[in-house]
Amino acid sequence: MPQRQKPGQLLDREHEWALLNDFLADPAPELRLAILSGRRRNGKSFLLEALTEAVGGLYLTAVQEEGRVPALHRFTEAIAAHAGVRPGAMRLDDWRDVLTAALDVVNRAPGAPLVVIDELPYLLQHSPEIPGFLQLLYDQSQSAKAPGGRIVLCGSAMSVMSELLSGTKPLRGRAVLDLRLPAFDYRTARTHWGIEDPAVALQVDAVLGGAPGYRPLAPAPTPQSDVEFGPWVERTVLDPGRALYSRVEAEFLLREDPRITHRTLYYDVLTAVARGASTPAKVGAALERSRSAMVAPLELLESTGYVRRDQDLLRTRHPVISVADPVIRFNQLITLPMVDLVERRRGSQVWRSSRPTYHSKILGPHFEDTAREWARAFADDETGLALGAVGTAEISDPTARTKHEVDLLALAPGERPQSPRTTIALIGEAKATVQPRGLKDLERLEHIRALLAEQGHRSDDAALALFSLHGFHQDLITAAGRRPDVLLVDVAALYGDGPVRGS
């Protein structure tokens, strides 16, 4: 089958579109399976609907809280419609018959023999036998005892989707694709929102992230200046009458995972992590619980994608836990602590009083995350730096009896994290504070580079990068112009609008 061109209305997603096209183009006559998962509002359905329309496939979607019999009937009617059969002419009483009929129909119809089953976890709540029937059809198709074709299974409940291929589950070893659709990166998100000012785009990204499904729900107009940003926040995530009210959205996201049954505990864990508790022990201390009691909740939140666990690039057994979802982080830090005021329509008062929290706990950490994303995705093309693993590190300073937290550390390509003697390619600091960065910031990075060398790492040739939301003092700019090892990255350069200063 020839490659189908990605539709113009589908922003980004070139990699996923190409993989799905290759999946469909496989000439093998046997049944092939693919899994697509991702957080709600990341655009999974939009992508699969576009693919199904482009190739003439059959798109079926489950409905939350729909019973088994209504679901069977609705799927049967959709299959009949795709086959051009009059309504009510087809009767299918179990999921094996439904799946077999769907494959028969798409194999006879013009176009690709594609069946998409969206929101599969909703079906599994009442019909857990579906993966077993898919296994049976898959195995029988290998000997031409069942129809071939291509089936894509999609869902937002991340733990359910990841378990489809785990352990002794029926579909283990039978899916040729296991895609997790991420949110847009920060540059694509800016294009999606249509924001000219990169500093404003960064702030919108800090509050809502890159989930493309949020833009149709947000009130117009999109903010284009810092003056417009505050009122926009008040009438979106801080307005109980809006679809993007953060309390409702956070609850909606957490309900996606059927294992999250005691939401109060998970809310408390998320709040502790958002406030800076970065290890299981610190989360336990914040909630007056033992470290061991926090392991299971944190692992569950990590599997859903709402919490991220990174490892220190230089130290073993030193996890760094953070809230990965911007909407949940905003809810835990700003909405929930003042929910009574918010629900009395006092969003402007809440926003004014919460600005210090927003800058220190939301915008600051998000700016650091964005700097690391720039290093992973764009630094090579825009600076010529060849970088391997990118992350954070905590560096001991025995003389000063302190530790230095490094916002951005990049190893040389091929270097393994946590190795005793590793080559450091980049050491960076990212600050969203209102003060421009100066020579003292550069001196701190030079000191950290020397400490790393003293500790046995090969850091002498490491580049030093300063990221600033509010620019740089002229003396630092002058120094960077004379030195080949210094990079200055302001918000324009972070978004590709301007050059990276330095060599």
C-alpha positions in Angstrom: 0.0 0.0 0.0 1.4 3.4 -0.9 2.3 5.9 1.9 -0.6 8.3 2.7 0.4 11.9 3.1 -0.2 13.4 6.6 -3.3 15.6 6.5 -2.6 19.4 6.7 -4.8 19.8 9.8 -2.7 17.3 11.7 0.1 19.4 13.4 3.4 17.6 14.1 3.1 13.8 14.6 5.3 13.0 11.6 7.0 10.2 13.4 3.8 8.6 14.6 2.1 9.0 11.2 5.1 7.4 9.5 5.0 4.4 11.9 1.3 3.8 11.5 1.7 4.1 7.7 4.4 1.5 7.8 2.2 -0.7 10.0 -0.5 -0.5 7.3 1.9 -1.0 4.4 3.2 -4.3 5.7 2.3 -6.8 3.0 1.9 -9.8 5.3 -1.6 -11.2 5.0 -1.8 -12.2 8.7 -3.4 -10.1 11.4 -1.2 -7.4 12.9 -1.8 -5.5 16.1 -0.7 -2.0 17.3 -1.2 -0.2 20.6 -1.5 3.6 20.9 -1.8 5.1 24.4 -1.4 8.5 25.9 -2.8 11.1 28.3 -6.2 12.4 27.6 -6.4 15.4 25.3 -3.0 14.6 23.7 -4.8 14.0 20.3 -4.9 10.2 20.0 -8.4 10.1 18.6 -7.7 13.0 16.3 -4.7 11.2 14.9 -6.5 7.9 14.5 -9.6 9.4 13.0 -7.4 11.2 10.4 -5.6 7.9 9.6 -8.9 6.0 9.3 -10.4 8.5 7.0 -7.2 8.7 4.9 -7.1 4.9 4.3 -10.9 4.1 4.3 -10.7 2.0 7.5 -13.3 1.3 10.2 -13.1 3.5 13.4 -14.9 2.2 16.5 -14.9 3.9 19.8 -16.1 2.8 23.3 -18.2 4.9 25.5 -17.6 5.4 29.2 -20.2 3.6 31.5 -21.9 2.0 28.5 -23.0 -1.6 29.3 -21.9 -4.7 27.4 -25.1 -5.3 25.4 -25.4 -1.6 24.2 -21.8 -1.6 23.2 -22.2 -4.8 21.2 -25.2 -3.4 19.5 -23.5 -0.1 18.7 -20.4 -1.7 17.3 -22.5 -4.1 15.2 -24.4 -1.2 13.7 -21.1 0.6 12.9 -19.7 -2.5 11.2 -23.0 -2.9 9.2 -22.8 0.7 8.1 -19.2 0.3 6.9 -20.3 -2.8 4.9 -23.2 -0.9 3.4 -25.8 -3.2 5.1 -29.1 -1.8 6.2 -29.5 -1.1 10.0 -30.7 -4.1 12.0 -29.7 -6.6 9.4 -26.6 -7.8 11.3 -26.8 -9.5 14.7 -23.7 -10.2 16.7 -23.9 -11.4 20.3 -20.4 -11.7 21.5 -17.1 -9.9 21.0 -15.5 -12.7 19.0 -18.2 -12.4 16.4 -17.8 -8.6 16.4 -14.1 -8.6 16.0 -14.3 -11.3 13.2 -17.0 -9.4 11.4 -15.1 -6.1 11.6 -12.0 -7.8 10.0 -14.1 -9.5 7.3 -15.8 -6.2 6.4 -12.6 -4.1 6.1 -10.9 -6.9 4.1 -13.7 -6.8 1.6 -14.1 -3.0 1.4 -11.9 -0.8 -0.7 -9.0 0.8 1.2 -6.8 -0.5 3.9 -8.0 -3.4 6.1 -7.8 -1.2 9.2 -9.9 -1.5 12.4 -9.4 1.1 15.1 -10.9 0.4 18.6 -10.6 3.7 20.6 -11.0 3.9 24.4 -10.5 0.2 24.8 -10.3 0.4 28.6 -14.0 1.4 28.7 -14.8 -1.9 27.0 -12.6 -4.0 29.3 -14.5 -2.8 32.4 -17.4 -5.0 31.3 -15.8 -7.3 28.7 -12.4 -8.4 30.0 -12.4 -11.3 27.5 -11.7 -9.0 24.5 -7.8 -9.4 24.6 -8.3 -13.2 24.7 -10.4 -13.1 21.6 -7.9 -10.9 19.9 -5.1 -13.4 20.8 -7.2 -16.2 19.3 -7.9 -14.3 16.1 -4.2 -13.3 15.9 -3.0 -16.9 16.3 -5.6 -18.4 13.9 -4.7 -15.8 11.3 -1.1 -17.1 11.2 -2.5 -20.3 9.6 -5.3 -18.5 7.6 -8.0 -19.8 9.9 -9.1 -16.3 10.7 -9.1 -13.1 8.7 -6.0 -10.9 8.5 -5.9 -7.2 8.6 -4.7 -4.5 11.0 -6.1 -3.6 14.4 -5.1 -0.5 16.4 -6.1 -0.5 20.1 -6.1 2.9 21.7 -6.8 4.2 25.2 -6.1 7.0 27.8 -5.9 4.8 30.9 -2.1 4.4 30.8 -1.9 1.5 33.3 -4.5 -0.5 31.5 -2.9 0.0 28.1 0.6 -0.8 29.4 -0.6 -4.0 31.0 -2.0 -5.3 27.7 1.4 -6.5 26.7 2.8 -7.4 30.1 3.6 -10.6 31.8 1.3 -13.5 30.8 -1.4 -11.2 29.3 -3.0 -12.6 26.1 -1.5 -10.0 23.8 2.1 -10.2 25.0 4.4 -10.5 22.1 1.7 -10.0 19.5 1.8 -6.2 19.0 4.2 -4.8 16.4 3.7 -1.2 17.6 3.5 0.1 21.1 3.2 3.9 20.8 2.8 6.4 23.5 1.6 9.7 22.1 3.2 12.6 24.0 1.9 16.1 24.4 3.3 18.6 21.9 6.8 19.9 22.7 7.0 23.5 23.8 7.8 24.9 20.3 5.0 23.0 18.6 2.6 24.0 21.4 3.4 27.7 20.7 2.5 27.2 17.1 -0.7 25.4 18.0 -1.8 28.2 20.3 -0.7 30.9 17.8 1.3 32.9 20.4 3.9 35.4 19.0 5.8 36.3 22.2 7.9 33.3 23.4 7.8 34.5 27.0 4.0 34.3 26.9 4.1 30.9 25.2 6.3 29.6 27.9 3.8 30.8 30.6 0.8 29.1 28.8 2.9 26.0 28.5 3.7 26.1 32.2 0.0 26.2 33.1 -1.5 23.8 30.5 1.4 22.0 28.9 1.4 20.8 25.4 -1.9 18.8 25.3 -3.4 19.9 22.0 -7.0 19.2 23.2 -6.9 22.2 25.5 -7.0 24.9 22.9 -10.6 24.3 21.7 -11.7 24.4 25.3 -9.9 27.7 26.2 -11.8 31.0 26.0 -10.7 33.3 23.2 -8.6 35.3 22.7 -5.3 33.5 23.4 -3.0 35.8 25.5 -0.4 37.6 23.4 1.3 39.7 26.2 2.2 39.4 29.9 -0.7 41.9 30.6 -3.2 39.5 29.0 -1.8 36.4 30.6 -3.2 37.0 34.1 -6.8 37.6 33.1 -6.6 34.6 30.8 -5.6 32.4 33.7 -8.4 33.8 35.8 -11.0 32.9 33.1 -9.6 29.4 32.3 -8.1 27.3 35.0 -9.5 29.5 37.8 -13.1 29.8 36.6 -15.4 27.0 37.9 -17.7 27.7 35.0 -15.1 26.8 32.4 -14.3 23.4 30.9 -10.6 24.0 31.8 -11.2 24.7 35.5 -8.2 22.9 36.9 -9.9 21.2 39.8 -12.4 19.4 37.6 -9.8 18.7 35.0 -7.4 17.2 37.5 -10.1 15.0 39.0 -11.1 13.9 35.5 -7.5 12.9 34.7 -7.1 10.9 37.9 -10.4 9.1 37.3 -8.9 7.8 34.0 -7.0 5.1 35.9 -9.2 2.5 37.6 -6.6 1.7 40.2 -6.8 5.2 41.7 -9.7 4.6 44.1 -8.6 6.6 47.1 -8.1 9.9 45.4 -7.5 11.8 48.7 -4.2 9.9 49.2 -3.1 10.6 45.6 -4.0 14.2 45.8 -1.9 14.5 49.0 1.0 12.8 47.3 0.8 15.0 44.2 0.6 18.1 46.4 3.7 17.1 48.4 5.7 16.4 45.2 4.5 19.7 43.6 5.8 21.6 46.7 9.2 20.1 46.3 9.3 16.7 48.0 11.5 14.9 45.5 12.1 11.5 47.0 9.8 8.9 48.6 11.2 9.6 52.0 10.5 13.4 51.6 7.0 12.7 50.4 6.4 10.4 53.4 7.8 13.0 55.8 5.5 15.7 54.3 2.4 13.4 54.8 3.6 12.0 58.1 3.8 8.5 56.7 6.6 6.0 56.2 8.8 5.9 53.1 7.6 2.4 52.3 3.9 3.6 52.4 4.7 6.0 49.6 6.3 3.6 47.2 3.2 2.1 45.7 1.3 5.4 45.2 4.3 7.0 43.6 4.8 4.0 41.3 1.1 4.1 40.2 1.3 7.9 39.6 4.5 7.3 37.6 2.8 4.6 35.4 0.0 7.0 34.6 2.4 9.7 33.5 1.3 12.2 36.2 4.6 11.9 38.2 8.1 11.7 36.6 11.0 9.9 38.3 14.4 10.9 37.0 17.7 9.6 38.2 20.7 11.8 39.1 23.0 11.5 36.2 26.1 11.0 38.5 24.8 9.4 41.7 23.2 6.0 42.0 20.0 5.4 43.9 19.2 9.1 44.0 15.8 9.5 42.3 14.4 13.0 41.6 10.6 12.9 41.6 8.5 15.7 40.1 4.9 16.4 38.9 4.9 15.8 35.2 1.5 17.2 34.3 1.2 21.0 34.4 -2.5 21.2 34.9 -2.3 18.9 38.0 0.7 20.9 39.3 -1.3 24.2 39.0 -4.3 22.6 40.7 -2.3 21.3 43.6 -0.4 24.5 44.2 -2.8 27.3 43.5 -6.4 26.1 43.0 -6.8 23.6 45.9 -5.2 25.7 48.6 -7.8 28.5 47.9 -10.6 26.5 46.4 -13.3 28.2 48.6 -12.3 31.6 47.1 -12.0 30.2 43.6 -15.5 28.6 43.7 -16.9 31.9 45.0 -15.7 33.5 41.7 -12.8 35.3 43.3 -10.2 34.0 40.8 -8.6 37.4 40.4 -7.9 37.7 44.1 -6.5 34.1 44.1 -4.3 34.8 41.2 -2.9 38.0 42.7 -2.1 36.3 46.0 -0.7 33.2 44.3 1.8 35.0 42.0 4.8 34.2 44.2 3.9 30.5 44.3 3.4 30.6 40.5 6.8 32.0 39.9 8.7 29.9 42.3 6.9 26.5 42.1 5.5 26.5 38.6 7.2 28.9 36.2 10.7 28.3 37.6 10.6 24.5 37.5 9.0 24.6 34.1 11.7 26.9 32.7 14.3 24.3 34.0 12.4 21.5 32.3 12.2 23.5 29.1 16.0 24.1 29.2 16.6 20.4 29.4 14.1 19.7 26.6 16.0 22.3 24.5 19.3 20.5 25.2 17.8 17.1 24.2 15.9 18.3 21.1 17.5 21.4 19.6 21.0 22.0 21.0 22.8 19.9 18.5 21.3 21.7 15.5 21.5 25.2 17.0 24.9 25.1 18.7 26.7 22.1 17.2 27.0 20.5 20.6 26.9 16.7 20.6 25.1 15.7 23.8 24.2 12.3 25.2 22.1 11.8 28.3 20.5 15.0 29.7 19.3 15.4 33.2 20.1 16.9 36.6 22.7 16.2 39.3 23.7 17.1 42.8 27.4 17.9 43.3 29.1 17.7 46.7 31.4 20.5 47.7 33.4 19.2 50.6 35.4 22.4 51.2 32.3 24.6 51.5 30.3 21.7 53.2 27.4 22.1 50.8 25.9 20.6 47.7 25.2 22.3 44.4 22.0 21.4 42.5 22.8 21.4 38.7 19.7 22.3 36.7 21.1 20.8 33.5 23.8 18.3 33.1 24.6 16.6 29.8 27.0 13.7 29.3 29.0 13.1 26.1 27.4 10.8 23.6 27.8 7.1 24.6 28.6 7.9 28.3 26.6 5.8 30.8 24.9 7.7 33.7 26.2 7.0 37.2 29.6 5.9 35.9 32.5 6.8 38.2 34.5 8.5 35.5 32.3 10.1 32.9 32.8 12.8 30.3 30.6 15.8 30.9 29.6 17.7 27.7 27.4 20.5 29.2 26.8 22.1 32.6 23.8 24.5 32.8 21.8 26.7 35.1 18.3 27.9 34.3 16.7 30.8 36.1 13.3 32.4 35.6 13.8 35.1 38.2 13.4 38.8 37.2 17.1 39.6 37.6 19.3 39.2 34.5 22.1 36.7 34.9 25.6 38.0 35.5 29.2 37.0 35.9 28.6 35.4 39.3 26.4 32.8 37.7 29.1 32.0 35.3 31.6 31.7 38.2 29.3 29.2 39.9 29.3 27.0 36.9 33.1 27.2 36.6 33.3 26.2 40.2 31.0 23.2 39.6 33.1 22.2 36.6 36.2 22.2 38.7 34.5 20.1 41.4 33.5 17.5 38.9 37.1 17.3 37.7 38.3 16.9 41.3 35.8 14.0 41.7 37.3 12.1 38.7 35.0 13.2 35.9 36.3 14.4 32.6 34.7 17.9 32.7 37.5 20.2 31.6 36.0 20.6 28.1 32.4 20.9 29.3 30.5 23.8 27.9 28.8 26.2 30.4 25.3 27.3 29.6 23.2 29.9 31.3 19.4 30.1 30.6 17.6 33.2 31.6 14.0 34.3 31.2 15.0 38.0 31.7 18.3 38.3 29.8 21.9 38.9 30.8 24.1 41.7 32.1 26.3 43.2 29.5 29.5 42.1 31.2 28.4 38.5 30.9 27.5 39.0 27.2 30.9 40.5 26.6 32.6 37.6 28.4 30.6 35.0 26.4 31.6 36.6 23.2 35.3 36.0 24.0 35.0 32.5 25.3 34.4 29.3 23.3 33.0 27.4 26.3 30.1 29.7 27.3 26.5 29.7 25.9 23.8 32.2 26.8 20.3 31.1 26.0 17.4 33.6 26.5 13.8 32.8 25.9 13.9 33.9 22.3 16.8 31.5 21.6 15.0 28.8 23.6 12.1 29.0 21.1 14.4 29.3 18.1 13.5 33.0 17.5 17.0 34.3 18.1 20.6 33.1 18.2 22.3 31.4 21.2 25.0 33.8 22.4 28.4 32.5 22.7 30.3 30.0 20.6 
